[in-house]
Amino acid sequence: MPFCAMMSDMLAISVPKRLLINNCGLSYLLQSINGVLLVLVLVYCFLQEVWLTNEHATAWNVQLSGMKPTAVAADLASQKQDDLPHYCINPRQYFYNQTATLMPFKPQRCVQRGEHEEFWRNKGRDDRLFVPTFMQRRTTWHLVDSSCNTNSAAQCVAMKGRQKEEPNDRCYCTMEEQLLVQNPEGRWLVLHHGFSVDVSAGADPIRGSTHSPDGNSGELLTLIENRDGESCAVGGRSRWTQAEAANGIQGTLKDWLTCAGIDLDANPQLRDDSGVVSTSLYFRTMGLQLHLELNYVNQNYINQHTTASGPVVCTLKVKAEVHHTFVSDLYDQLYIPGPNGTIMVETLQVAHGVSIRTTVTGVYRTWSLRSTVQAILELFVLFQLPAFMVRFLALYCLGSISNIYRRARSNKFNIYENLHCGIARMLMAEVGFRGLMGGLWDDEIASSGLSLDKLSKHISDLLHDQVRNRILKPEDVLC
């Protein structure tokens, strides 16, 4: 028997039972919580626009290029010695010898880069650009078929080189030339940018660009900021509309560097191997990386400087990353026949400068059926919490009243244990009905009925005292 009882408890199934509690305080509390929650949910839904989904923007038609206006070229060509920049007049102030992995910085003079050498594609990508500011060139030649002689030494001295004799009796002549690029910050940069968003499978992506008519996102506004989020002017303006940026966002390298808080003649405050901050190192010789972050959003943009209501706003932040930046842009190895034998000439050129790269981020918000349904389901679950809280309060936090509520809410019911009680109640009902019929204890009563007269007599007898005391009238108890 104990085993059966234990198994009966284990196999019990909880069936939901609705219990109505007549408690005004709890009812007011539940309605108040529901009202406050409804207001908060409505405010949250409208502020967050829960029926929209966030789609990430990717780069599309992003291109960095360089240009040099004719006026700037004429000014550079006509500059006199007195008009040269200070770093061209005194390049020795940029000497720096504490480089463990690079050649010492010993610029000798300035040079004007050719039209095709002012800007280089960084790794062949259209969204990256390299602007050289300092050049280091090392040329080494040696006789392949003969050993050192007086003629080779004289030729090396004539070329202002340094001769070095190796143990194999081969002569090497090394010539080094280090040049500062004249006025690299005056070079003009042009930025075209755009974005693409895949809204759904099979649908055309949403695109926008400063110079392409293929975009379908509408007006594109560009706002230029520095690292701290403050407006910064490039090309004379910090706010570029779609029409103004049709030919690209144009500005000098100095404008972009100023937005990043960089001056090429400033000290980067880098520590050398001994932990000492070197004051002879400059951005002009060591280079740096310029990072242009493009962040797209398709909602109203409001800040302390400007207000715009275009459908898409691009916030362009200009940041600088300080570390040695250089590329090996030239390596040649030639074999030249000569009177004293074959000469191998090896040339290595390293360019230091400003490496510019772009990254595209952003969120494009569109209506989504999935997000709408998900928000409705989450709200439905959320509105179950007030009832749960009040139910917990009523069942566990009201002392002895909670005990009564719990007993009324949860009753164990076993049909086999309640069968006898059910049969007994049915028998009691039958005995009462037989008594009303006048005491039919032996005959069947399934086909018999209680007449209206007999029922009226029983009720009159039951309410005799109330009629006698005139609480009820005789006709009130008649059926």
N, C-alpha and C positions, 0 to 999 in steps of 0.2 A: 504493500500500500504506500509506504513512503516513497518508493521508487516511482510509482505511478504519479504521485503528487509532484515529485520533482520534475518528471518529464512533462507534466501538464503545465508547470510554470515556464519551462523552457520553450514549449511550443505555443505560448500565448502570443497573440497578434494584437497589436495596438490599432484600434479603429478610431478615427477622428470623431470627437464628440463635441458638439457645440454647447457651451455653457453660457447662458445669459446672466450677467451679474447686475443686479439692480443697485448700482452705487453711483450716485451723481458726481462725487468727487473724481472717481476714476474716469468717468465718461467725459467730464470737462477737461481733464488732463489729456486724454487721448485726442480730443478734437483740437485742443490748443497746439499740441505737438504736430498734428497733421497740418494745421493751418500755417504754422511757422515753417515747416519743412516744404510745403507747397510754394511759399513765397521765395525761399532760398533756392529751390530747384528751378523755378522760372527765371530768376535773376541769373543763375549760373548758366542755364541753357542759352539765354540770349547773349550773354557776354562771351561765352566760349563757342557759340555757334556749333552746337554738337551735331547738327545735321550735315556739316561739312567734313571732308576728309583732307588730310595733309599729304600732298604729293611732293617728292623731292625734285628740285631742279638740277639739271645737268648742263654742262657747257655746250653751246652751239654757236658757231660763227664767232668764236673769240680769237682775235688776232692782234698781235703787237707788231708794229712796224716803226721805222724811223723816217724822218724827212728833214731836209735842211733847206729852209727858204733861201731864195737867191740873195736877199739882203744880208742875211747872216753870213753867207759864203763870201760876199764882197767885203764885208767888214773884217773877216778873218784874214783875207788875202791882203788887205791894205794896212794891217796893223804895223806900226813902227816898233823899233826896239823899246822906246820909252813907254809904249802902250801895252807891252806884253804883261801878262799876269805875273804876280810876284813869284809864283813857283817856277816860272820859266826863267826869270832873272836870277834867282838864287835856288837852284835845285838841290844844293848840298844840304839844305835844312831837312830834306826828306830821307837822308841816309839812315839806314837801319840794318844792323848786323846780327841781331839776336834771332835769326830764323834758323831753326834746326833742320828743316826739311826743304827750304827754298834757298835760292841764291840770295845773297845780301842785297838789300835795296840801295843802289847807288846811282840814282838818275843823273844824267850828264847834261841833258838839254831837253827842249820840247820839240815835238813834231806834230804836224797837221796830218791827220789821217785822211786817206783818200775817200772818195764818195762811197766806194764799195766796202770800205773797211770801218766805217763809223759804227755800224750795227751788225751784230752777228746773230744768226739763229742759234738759240741754245738747244742742242740735241735735235736740231731739225724740226722743232715744233713751232707752229705758228703762234702759240700763246706764251712763248718764252723768247727773251731777247737778252743779248749781252752787249754792254757798252764798255769798251776798253778805256782805261784811264792811265795805265802805266804798262810799258812794254819792256821785256827783258829778252835780249837776243844773244845767243852764244854760238859762235862759228869755230869749228875745230877742223884743221886739215893736217894731213901727214903724208909722207912719201910711202907708197906701198912697196915699191920694188927696190928702194935704196935706203941707206942709212943716213944719219945726220951728216951734214957738211956745212961749209961756210956759206954757201949760196942760200940754203934753206934758212939758216939763222938770219942772214941779212934780209931775206924776204919777210920773215916774221917781224923783225924790228921795223921794217918799212911800213908794215900794215898795223903797227902799234899793238902787236900781239905779244903773248907770253909763250916762250918756247920751253918745252919740257921734253927731256930725253928719257925714254923708258929703258928698262934693263935689256930688252931685245934690240937695243941700238936703233930704235925707231924714234923719229922726231915728231912731236906734236906741237902745233902752234894754235893757241886758243885766243880768240878775240871776243870781248864782251862789250855790248852796247846796251845801255838802259835809257829809255826815253819816256818822258811824261807827255801824255796826249794833251794838246793845247785845247782848252775850253771844251771839255766833254759835257759839262753841265749846260752848255748852250745848245746842245743838240735837241731836236724836237722829236718827241715820241707821239705816236698816234695809236689809240686804243679803240678797237671795235669789239663789242661784246654782245652776247645774247645767251638765251637759255632755251631749254627744251624740257617739257614735262609730259610723261606718258600717263594719261589719265585713266585709261582702261584698255584691256586687251581688244585689239581689232579696230580701235578708234584712232583717228589721226592725232598725233601729239600736239600739244599747245606750245607754240614757239613765239619768241620775240627777240628782236635784234635792233641795234642802233642804226644799221645801214642796209639791212636786207628787207625788200618788200614782201618776202615770203612769210613773214611772221603773222600770226593770227590772234595775238594776245591784245592788240590795241596799242595805246600809248605806252611808251617806256620812258620813265624818268630816272635819271642817274644823279645821285647825291654823293659827293666826295667828302670823306671824313678822315681824320687822323686816327691814331691808335686810341685816343681818349674819347672818340665819338664827337669831336668838335668839327664844325665845317671847315673845309680847307680848299683853297682856290687853286685850280690847275687851268692854265690858259686864261686866267682872268675871271673865272667863275667856278663856283662850287656846285652849282645846280645846272645840269645839262638836260634839256628837253629832247624829245625825239627829233625835232627839226634841227636843233643846234648840234646834235651829235650825229647827224646824217653822214658827215664826212669823217667821223671819228672824234673821240675826245683828244684834243691836241694840246700839248703843253711841253715845255722844256724839261729836260732831266732835272734841272734845279727845282722846278715847281714840284715835281714828284718827290724829290729828296726832302724838300722843305716840309711837305706834308708828313713825311716819316720822321721829321726831327733830326735830319742828318745834314751836316756840312762836310764836303769832301776834304776840307782843310782842318777839320777838327780831329782831336785825339780820341780814339775809341776806348781808352782807359782799359786796355787789355793787359793782363799780367804775363810776364815772361816766365821761363822755367824756374827762375829763382824767387818768384812771387812778387817781383817789383813791377809797378806800373810804369811802362815805358812811355816817355813823353815825346819820343822821336818817331813814333808810328802814327800814320795818318790814313784816313779812309781812301785818300787819293792813290796810295801805293798798295795798301792791303786789299782794297775792294770790299764789297758787302753784297748782300742779297736784299732785293726789294720785292716785297710780297704784296700783291694786289688781290684783296679778298672781295669777291662780288657776291652779294647776298640779295636774292630776289624774293619779294613778297607781293601778293596781289591784293593788298588792302590799303586803306588810307594811311598815309604817313604824316604824322604831325610831330614837330619838335619846336624848339625855341627859335630856330632860325627860319624855317619855311613851312608852309602848309601846302600839301599837294593831294589831289583827289584822283590821280590817274589810276588805272586798273593795276599797273605793275610798277613797283618802285625798286630800283637797284641801289643798294647802299654799298659804295666802293670805299673800303678802308685800306689805307696805305700804311704798311708796316715794314720795319727794317729788321733784318737778322744779321748780327754783327759776327763775322768770322772771315778768315782769309778766303777770297774768291778769285780763282784764276782758271784759265784754260790754256792748254797747249795747242796753239792754233797753227803752228808750222813746224814741220820736221822734214828736212831734205837730206839726201845722201847722194852725192854725185862723184863720179870718177872722171877726172880730167887728165888727158895725156899731156906731158910736159917734157922739156928737154932733159930733165934729170930723172924722169920716170913718171909713173902714174901717181896722181895726187887724189886722195879721197877727201872730199869736203863734206862735212856734216854740220847742219844748221838746225838749232832748236830755238824756237821762239815761244815765250810764255807771256800771256796777256793777263793783267790784273784789271779788275773793273767792277761794274755794277751788273749783277745778274738779276733780271726782272722776270718774275713768273706770276701766273694768275691761278686762282682757284675759284670754283663756282659752288656756292651753296644756296640754300633758300628753301622756302616752303610755298607751294602754290595750292590754294584751297579751292576745292570744287565740291558740289553737292554729290552725296553718295547715299544710295538706298541702304547699303549695308551699315553705314555709320548711323543712319536714322533709326533703323530697326534695332541695332545694338543699344542705342541710347534709350529707346523706349523700354527694352527689356531690363536695362540697368535701373531705370527709374521705377519700374514695377517692383523689382526686388527691394529697392531702397524704401519704398512706402510700406513694406512689411515690417520694418524696424519699429515704428511707433507702437503698433499693436503688440509686437513681441515684448517691448519694454514694459508696457502697461500690464500685459499678462504675467510677466515675471514679477512685477510689483504686487499684483493681486494674489498670486499663489505663494509667494515666499517672503514678503516684506510686511505683512499686516498682522503678524502674531497669530492668535487663535482664530481670527477670521480667515486667514490664509489656510489654516488647517481644514476648516469647513469647506472652503472652496476646492481644495485639493481632493477631499473625499467625494465631493459632489461631481468633480470632473473625471475622476478615474475610479471606476468600479470593475472588479473582476467578475466576469459572467461566464458560468459553465452550464451549458444546457442540461447536462446529466444531473448536476447538483441541484438545479432549480426546477427539475421536472416534478418532484413530489410537491413542492410548494405551489406550483402552477395547478396541479390536479386538485389540491386541497382548496384553493381559491375557487376553482370551478365548481366543486361540490358545495361549498358554502353558498355560492350564487344560486345553485339549483334548489337547495333547501329553502332559501328565502323566497324563491319564486313559487315553490309548492305551498308554502305558508300563505302567500297572497292568494293562491287559488282556492283556499279553504281547507287545506290539509290533505291534499291528494298525495299520500305517501307510497301507495302501492302501484297505481296505474301510471301508464306512460303519459307524459305531458308534451311530447314533441308536437302532437297535433292539436293540443288545447291552447286556448288563448285567454287573456285577461280582459274581461269586458270593461266598458267605460263606467258602468254603475259600480262594479266592485272596486275599481280604482278610486272612484270618488268617495266611497265609504271609508276606504283605508286612509285617504288623505284627510277627510273630515275628522276621523278619530285621532289621527296624528296631530292635527292642529286644533283639537277641541279647546284647550286652555286659551289659545290666542283668540278664538272666536268668542268664547265666554267672556273674556276680559275686553272685548270689543277692540282688540288690536287689529283683527281682520274681520271682514264682513262675511256672512255665509256664502254669498255669491262669489267671493274671491277664491274660495277653495273648491268650487264646483268645476269639474272638467267639462 
